[in-house]
Amino acid sequence: METEPLRPADPVAVIDIGSNSGRVVVYRRDDAGMLRILSTTRAPLRLVSDVDTTHALGPEAVERAIEALRDFDAMARGAGARRVLAVATAAMRDASNGPDLIARVQRELGIAIEVIDGAREAFYGLRGGISGLPVDNGVFFDVGGGSMQVTRFRDRRLVRSWSFPLGSLRLSRAFLATDPPTRGEIQALRDHVREVLAAIGPELLGSGEALAGTGGTLRNLAKIDRRQRDYPISRVHGYALDRARLAEVLSMLAGRKAKRRDEVPGLSGERGDSVVGGGLAIDVLASQVGAPEIIVSGQGVREGLVQSLFEPEAPAVDTVREASLRSLTSRFAEWNPHTARERARVAAVLGNALGVRAEREVGSALARAARLLDIGRAVDFFERHAHAARIVLATEVFGFTHREIALTAAVIAAAGDEDETGRTLAPLVGKDDRA
């Protein structure tokens, strides 16, 4: 599958063998340069549990991994992948018999697994994680089942990275023995994480810098928080998880027995025994760098691995925004670039006359709304405004904050219905914006 040169539009599969779970995702790069998912599935592996106990993968863990990889390979081939990239992280790095499993997989399945070190994991995580976020400088982290990668970045490029054995499952197994955990256990975990993270030194965020992160634990915490609010955007990519709200979610989860955490809306069932440990580590990191909130990325190592095949560094935010809008509009046959440009021009003239352009945020949203309106025609002409607004809210639009996305949807909806108040888009759109 890897003998022919890879073309930009060729489907590529990434098999990610993590410490807690494994996943395969098949991507295709569209004409705008954005990644689209063709197929994906995941399987619980729990490799780090064996490694932390015996420093090796047990027979059952090995067979789980082999079976999952067999299924992953079949899915990749079925989705037409021209190349399969397989990477393994913390648990495989630490397992004494990891090389034996790698050799067996190569022999039986023909899959070449690359065990990436902490530095490469941090690089790929940053490359994929911030590519779709509107952030230029700050600290980025990736919490998996076995490890945490922390990266200082500037101008969307890696400056320095650290890898720590602070994964969600690893910490939960080591410190949270009681169900639910005691205050003493929670404090001991926090103290341990704080002591380990001291290695990064005084990395306080400066003005205009952000703390952003990725990983299943963070995404689940964001989903729980989002479900507790009347929040208008369903996806967590770009979600701003407030530190105070994170503390509330962690307190609620830690106060429940593991089996009852499955009842919490937004939490994946298999993370009930590990989410508290990982969440506490994230909270300690946020406190150490002085972050009031955490920007959540829905992307990470897998996307970074594919993106780096074509561009080693993350493109500028404006470049990502333009590519994302092009990618979105290209999916709708009814969308006409000439009409969109003319509508945007007229909207700008009217906006200037009405003083809207003076409000930079709203003016930018007006320009995007004028450009995107006709994607709603693909559903229904007469209800095109409402449909376009719903599509904007429901689709992955990269490079924009959730507020920018909500403002765009609000302008589109208001253009079609003068009685539209935008109340359904609270808390992202307020009274001042409605005027």
C-alpha positions as CSV (number, residue, x, y, z in Angstrom):
1,M,0.0,0.0,0.0
2,E,3.0,2.3,0.3
3,T,4.9,1.7,-2.9
4,E,3.3,4.5,-4.9
5,P,3.9,8.2,-4.2
6,L,1.1,9.7,-2.0
7,R,-1.0,12.3,-3.7
8,P,-2.7,15.1,-1.6
9,A,-6.2,13.7,-2.2
10,D,-5.3,10.0,-1.5
11,P,-7.0,8.6,1.6
12,V,-4.6,8.0,4.5
13,A,-5.4,5.9,7.6
14,V,-3.8,6.5,11.0
15,I,-3.8,3.8,13.6
16,D,-3.2,5.3,17.0
17,I,-2.3,2.7,19.7
18,G,-2.7,4.7,22.9
19,S,-2.2,3.6,26.5
20,N,-5.9,3.6,27.2
21,S,-7.5,3.0,23.8
22,G,-6.8,2.5,20.2
23,R,-8.3,4.2,17.2
24,V,-8.2,4.1,13.4
25,V,-9.2,7.2,11.4
26,V,-9.2,7.3,7.6
27,Y,-8.8,10.9,6.2
28,R,-9.0,12.5,2.8
29,R,-7.6,15.9,2.1
30,D,-10.0,18.0,0.1
31,D,-9.2,20.6,-2.5
32,A,-9.1,23.3,0.2
33,G,-6.5,21.4,2.1
34,M,-8.8,20.4,5.0
35,L,-9.0,16.9,6.4
36,R,-12.3,15.0,6.1
37,I,-13.0,11.8,8.0
38,L,-14.1,8.9,5.8
39,S,-14.3,6.3,8.5
40,T,-13.3,5.7,12.1
41,T,-13.6,3.3,15.0
42,R,-12.0,2.8,18.4
43,A,-11.4,0.0,20.9
44,P,-10.5,0.0,24.6
45,L,-7.0,-1.4,25.1
46,R,-6.0,-0.5,28.7
47,L,-2.3,-1.3,27.9
48,V,-0.9,1.0,30.6
49,S,-2.5,-1.0,33.4
50,D,-0.3,-4.0,32.7
51,V,2.8,-1.9,32.1
52,D,2.5,-0.1,35.4
53,T,2.0,-3.4,37.3
54,T,4.5,-5.8,35.6
55,H,6.4,-3.4,33.2
56,A,5.2,-5.7,30.4
57,L,2.0,-6.3,28.3
58,G,0.1,-9.3,29.6
59,P,-1.2,-12.1,27.2
60,E,-4.8,-10.7,27.4
61,A,-3.6,-7.2,26.5
62,V,-1.6,-8.5,23.6
63,E,-4.5,-10.4,22.2
64,R,-6.8,-7.3,22.6
65,A,-4.3,-5.3,20.7
66,I,-3.9,-7.8,17.9
67,E,-7.7,-8.2,17.5
68,A,-8.2,-4.5,17.4
69,L,-5.4,-3.9,14.9
70,R,-6.9,-6.6,12.7
71,D,-10.2,-4.8,12.7
72,F,-8.5,-1.4,12.2
73,D,-6.6,-2.7,9.2
74,A,-9.7,-4.1,7.6
75,M,-11.6,-0.8,8.0
76,A,-8.7,1.2,6.6
77,R,-8.5,-1.0,3.5
78,G,-12.3,-1.0,3.2
79,A,-12.3,2.8,3.2
80,G,-9.7,2.9,0.4
81,A,-6.7,4.0,2.3
82,R,-3.6,4.3,0.1
83,R,-1.3,4.4,3.1
84,V,-1.6,3.2,6.7
85,L,0.4,5.0,9.4
86,A,0.5,3.2,12.7
87,V,2.0,4.8,15.8
88,A,2.2,3.8,19.5
89,T,2.8,6.0,22.5
90,A,3.4,5.8,26.3
91,A,2.4,2.2,27.1
92,M,4.3,0.7,24.2
93,R,7.3,2.9,25.0
94,D,7.4,1.6,28.5
95,A,6.5,-2.1,27.9
96,S,9.5,-4.4,28.0
97,N,7.9,-6.7,25.5
98,G,6.7,-3.9,23.2
99,P,9.2,-4.9,20.5
100,D,7.8,-8.5,20.5
101,L,4.2,-7.2,19.9
102,I,5.5,-4.9,17.1
103,A,7.3,-7.8,15.4
104,R,4.2,-10.0,15.7
105,V,1.9,-7.4,14.2
106,Q,4.4,-6.9,11.3
107,R,4.5,-10.6,10.7
108,E,0.8,-11.5,11.0
109,L,-0.9,-8.3,9.8
110,G,1.8,-6.5,7.7
111,I,1.4,-3.3,9.8
112,A,4.6,-1.4,10.6
113,I,4.1,0.2,14.0
114,E,6.3,3.2,14.9
115,V,6.8,3.8,18.6
116,I,7.1,7.6,18.8
117,D,9.0,9.1,21.7
118,G,7.5,11.9,23.9
119,A,9.1,14.6,21.8
120,R,7.5,13.4,18.5
121,E,4.2,12.8,20.3
122,A,4.3,16.4,21.5
123,F,5.2,17.7,18.0
124,Y,2.4,15.8,16.3
125,G,-0.1,16.7,19.0
126,L,0.7,20.4,18.7
127,R,0.7,20.3,14.9
128,G,-2.7,18.7,14.8
129,G,-4.1,20.2,17.9
130,I,-3.7,24.0,17.2
131,S,-4.1,23.8,13.4
132,G,-7.8,24.4,13.7
133,L,-7.8,26.8,16.7
134,P,-7.5,30.6,16.6
135,V,-4.4,30.7,18.8
136,D,-0.9,31.9,18.0
137,N,1.0,31.7,21.3
138,G,0.8,29.9,24.6
139,V,1.0,26.4,26.1
140,F,-0.6,23.3,24.6
141,F,-1.0,19.9,26.3
142,D,-2.2,16.4,25.3
143,V,-3.4,14.0,28.1
144,G,-3.6,10.4,27.2
145,G,-4.0,7.3,29.3
146,G,-0.4,7.0,30.1
147,S,1.3,10.3,29.6
148,M,0.9,14.1,29.3
149,Q,2.7,16.1,26.7
150,V,3.2,19.8,27.4
151,T,4.4,22.2,24.7
152,R,5.3,25.9,24.7
153,F,4.5,27.4,21.3
154,R,5.0,30.7,19.6
155,D,3.7,31.8,16.2
156,R,2.0,28.4,16.1
157,R,5.4,26.7,16.2
158,L,6.9,24.5,18.9
159,V,9.5,26.2,21.1
160,R,10.0,23.5,23.7
161,S,8.2,20.4,24.9
162,W,8.1,18.1,27.9
163,S,6.7,14.5,28.3
164,F,5.4,13.4,31.8
165,P,4.0,10.1,33.0
166,L,0.8,11.9,34.0
167,G,-1.8,10.0,32.0
168,S,-5.5,9.8,33.1
169,L,-5.6,6.0,33.7
170,R,-2.0,5.9,35.1
171,L,-2.8,8.6,37.7
172,S,-6.2,7.2,38.6
173,R,-4.8,3.7,39.2
174,A,-1.8,5.0,41.2
175,F,-3.6,7.4,43.5
176,L,-7.4,7.0,43.6
177,A,-7.8,3.6,45.3
178,T,-11.0,4.4,47.1
179,D,-14.4,4.6,45.3
180,P,-15.2,7.4,45.4
181,P,-11.8,8.8,46.1
182,T,-11.0,10.4,49.5
183,R,-9.9,14.0,49.9
184,G,-6.5,12.8,50.9
185,E,-6.1,10.7,47.7
186,I,-7.1,13.7,45.6
187,Q,-4.7,16.0,47.4
188,A,-1.9,13.4,47.1
189,L,-2.5,13.2,43.3
190,R,-2.5,17.0,43.0
191,D,0.7,17.3,45.0
192,H,2.4,14.6,42.8
193,V,1.3,16.3,39.6
194,R,2.5,19.7,40.9
195,E,5.8,18.2,41.8
196,V,6.3,16.6,38.4
197,L,5.2,19.7,36.5
198,A,7.7,21.8,38.4
199,A,10.2,20.7,35.7
200,I,8.7,23.1,33.2
201,G,9.6,26.0,35.4
202,P,7.8,29.4,35.5
203,E,5.7,29.1,32.3
204,L,3.0,31.6,33.2
205,L,0.9,32.7,30.2
206,G,1.6,36.2,28.9
207,S,-0.8,38.7,27.5
208,G,-2.7,37.3,24.5
209,E,-1.5,33.8,25.2
210,A,-3.7,30.8,25.6
211,L,-3.8,27.3,27.3
212,A,-5.1,24.8,24.8
213,G,-5.3,21.1,25.0
214,T,-6.5,17.8,23.5
215,G,-7.2,14.2,24.5
216,G,-10.2,12.1,25.4
217,T,-10.3,13.2,29.1
218,L,-10.3,16.9,28.3
219,R,-13.0,16.5,25.5
220,N,-15.2,14.5,27.9
221,L,-14.9,17.1,30.6
222,A,-15.9,19.8,28.0
223,K,-18.8,17.7,26.9
224,I,-20.1,17.3,30.5
225,D,-19.8,21.1,31.0
226,R,-21.5,21.9,27.7
227,R,-24.4,19.6,28.5
228,Q,-24.9,21.3,31.9
229,R,-25.3,24.7,30.1
230,D,-27.9,25.9,27.5
231,Y,-25.1,26.0,25.0
232,P,-25.8,26.5,21.2
233,I,-22.9,24.7,19.6
234,S,-22.7,20.9,20.1
235,R,-19.1,20.2,19.1
236,V,-16.3,20.7,21.7
237,H,-13.6,21.7,19.2
238,G,-12.9,25.4,20.1
239,Y,-14.9,25.2,23.3
240,A,-13.6,27.4,26.1
241,L,-13.7,25.4,29.4
242,D,-13.7,27.9,32.3
243,R,-11.4,26.9,35.2
244,A,-14.2,27.5,37.8
245,R,-16.6,25.3,35.8
246,L,-13.9,22.6,35.4
247,A,-13.5,22.6,39.2
248,E,-17.3,22.1,39.6
249,V,-17.4,19.2,37.1
250,L,-14.4,17.5,38.8
251,S,-16.0,17.9,42.2
252,M,-19.2,16.4,40.9
253,L,-17.4,13.4,39.3
254,A,-15.1,12.8,42.3
255,G,-18.1,12.7,44.6
256,R,-19.6,9.7,42.7
257,K,-18.8,6.1,42.6
258,A,-17.1,5.1,39.3
259,K,-20.1,3.0,38.1
260,R,-22.5,6.0,38.7
261,R,-20.3,8.4,36.7
262,D,-21.6,6.6,33.6
263,E,-24.9,8.3,34.2
264,V,-23.3,11.7,33.8
265,P,-24.4,13.2,30.4
266,G,-21.4,13.7,28.1
267,L,-19.1,11.2,29.7
268,S,-18.0,8.1,27.7
269,G,-18.7,4.9,29.7
270,E,-15.2,3.6,29.5
271,R,-13.7,6.7,31.1
272,G,-15.6,6.6,34.4
273,D,-12.5,5.1,36.2
274,S,-9.9,7.5,34.7
275,V,-11.5,10.9,34.1
276,V,-11.0,12.2,37.6
277,G,-7.3,11.5,37.7
278,G,-6.7,13.1,34.3
279,G,-9.0,16.0,35.0
280,L,-7.2,16.8,38.3
281,A,-3.8,16.8,36.3
282,I,-5.3,19.2,33.8
283,D,-6.6,21.5,36.6
284,V,-3.1,21.6,38.2
285,L,-1.5,22.4,34.9
286,A,-4.0,25.2,34.3
287,S,-3.3,26.6,37.7
288,Q,0.5,26.4,37.3
289,V,0.5,28.4,34.0
290,G,-2.2,30.9,35.3
291,A,-4.9,30.1,32.7
292,P,-8.4,31.3,33.4
293,E,-9.8,28.8,30.8
294,I,-8.7,26.0,28.5
295,I,-9.4,26.0,24.8
296,V,-10.4,22.5,23.7
297,S,-9.1,20.9,20.5
298,G,-10.9,18.1,18.8
299,Q,-7.7,17.2,16.9
300,G,-4.3,15.9,18.0
301,V,-1.6,13.4,17.1
302,R,-3.5,11.6,14.4
303,E,-4.3,14.8,12.5
304,G,-0.9,16.2,13.1
305,L,0.7,13.1,11.6
306,V,-1.3,13.4,8.4
307,Q,-1.0,17.2,8.1
308,S,2.8,17.0,8.5
309,L,3.0,14.8,5.4
310,F,2.1,17.9,3.4
311,E,3.0,20.9,5.7
312,P,5.5,20.5,8.6
313,E,4.2,23.6,10.4
314,A,0.7,24.8,11.2
315,P,-0.5,27.4,8.7
316,A,-1.5,30.9,9.9
317,V,-5.0,31.3,11.4
318,D,-6.3,33.4,8.5
319,T,-5.1,30.7,6.1
320,V,-7.0,28.0,8.1
321,R,-10.1,30.2,8.2
322,E,-10.2,30.7,4.5
323,A,-9.5,27.1,3.7
324,S,-12.3,26.0,6.1
325,L,-14.9,28.3,4.5
326,R,-13.8,27.1,1.1
327,S,-14.1,23.5,2.2
328,L,-17.6,24.1,3.6
329,T,-19.0,25.9,0.6
330,S,-17.6,23.3,-1.8
331,R,-19.9,20.7,-0.4
332,F,-23.0,22.5,-1.7
333,A,-23.9,22.5,-5.4
334,E,-26.2,25.5,-4.9
335,W,-23.5,27.7,-3.7
336,N,-22.2,30.2,-6.3
337,P,-18.9,32.0,-5.7
338,H,-19.8,35.0,-7.9
339,T,-23.2,35.5,-6.1
340,A,-21.4,35.1,-2.7
341,R,-18.8,37.7,-3.6
342,E,-21.4,40.2,-4.8
343,R,-23.6,39.7,-1.8
344,A,-20.5,40.2,0.5
345,R,-19.7,43.4,-1.4
346,V,-23.2,44.8,-1.0
347,A,-23.3,43.8,2.6
348,A,-20.0,45.6,3.2
349,V,-21.4,48.8,1.6
350,L,-24.6,48.6,3.7
351,G,-22.6,47.8,6.8
352,N,-20.4,50.8,6.4
353,A,-23.4,53.1,5.8
354,L,-25.0,51.7,9.0
355,G,-21.9,51.8,11.1
356,V,-21.8,48.0,11.5
357,R,-18.2,47.8,10.1
358,A,-17.0,49.8,13.0
359,E,-17.8,46.8,15.2
360,R,-15.0,44.5,13.9
361,E,-16.5,41.3,15.3
362,V,-19.9,41.9,13.9
363,G,-18.6,43.3,10.6
364,S,-16.5,40.2,10.1
365,A,-19.5,38.0,10.9
366,L,-21.6,40.0,8.4
367,A,-19.0,39.3,5.7
368,R,-19.0,35.5,6.5
369,A,-22.8,35.4,6.6
370,A,-23.1,37.0,3.2
371,R,-20.7,34.5,1.8
372,L,-22.3,31.4,3.4
373,L,-26.0,32.1,3.0
374,D,-26.5,30.1,-0.2
375,I,-25.4,26.8,1.5
376,G,-29.0,26.8,2.9
377,R,-30.5,26.7,-0.6
378,A,-29.3,23.1,-0.9
379,V,-32.0,22.2,1.7
380,D,-34.8,24.6,0.8
381,F,-34.8,28.0,-0.9
382,F,-37.5,29.7,1.2
383,E,-36.0,28.6,4.5
384,R,-32.4,29.0,3.3
385,H,-31.5,31.5,6.1
386,A,-32.6,29.1,8.9
387,H,-31.0,26.1,7.3
388,A,-27.7,28.0,6.6
389,A,-27.6,29.2,10.2
390,R,-28.1,25.6,11.5
391,I,-25.4,24.2,9.1
392,V,-22.9,26.8,10.3
393,L,-23.6,25.9,13.9
394,A,-23.4,22.1,13.3
395,T,-20.4,21.9,10.9
396,E,-16.7,21.8,11.9
397,V,-15.6,25.3,10.9
398,F,-11.9,25.6,11.9
399,G,-9.9,28.7,12.9
400,F,-12.9,30.5,14.5
401,T,-13.9,30.9,18.1
402,H,-17.3,29.6,19.1
403,R,-18.5,33.3,19.5
404,E,-17.4,34.1,15.9
405,I,-19.3,31.0,14.7
406,A,-22.4,32.0,16.7
407,L,-22.3,35.6,15.5
408,T,-22.2,34.4,11.9
409,A,-25.2,32.1,12.4
410,A,-27.1,35.0,14.2
411,V,-26.5,37.4,11.3
412,I,-27.7,34.8,8.7
413,A,-30.8,34.0,10.8
414,A,-31.7,37.6,11.4
415,A,-31.3,38.4,7.7
416,G,-34.1,35.9,7.0
417,D,-36.4,36.8,9.9
418,E,-36.5,40.3,11.3
419,D,-38.0,39.0,14.5
420,E,-35.0,36.7,15.2
421,T,-33.5,37.8,18.5
422,G,-30.6,35.4,18.7
423,R,-31.6,34.3,22.2
424,T,-31.1,30.7,21.3
425,L,-27.4,31.5,20.8
426,A,-26.8,32.7,24.4
427,P,-24.4,32.8,26.1
428,L,-22.3,33.4,23.0
429,V,-24.5,36.2,21.6
430,G,-25.8,38.9,24.0
431,K,-28.2,41.8,24.0
432,D,-25.6,44.2,22.7
433,D,-25.0,42.0,19.7
434,R,-28.7,41.8,18.8
435,A,-28.9,45.5,18.3
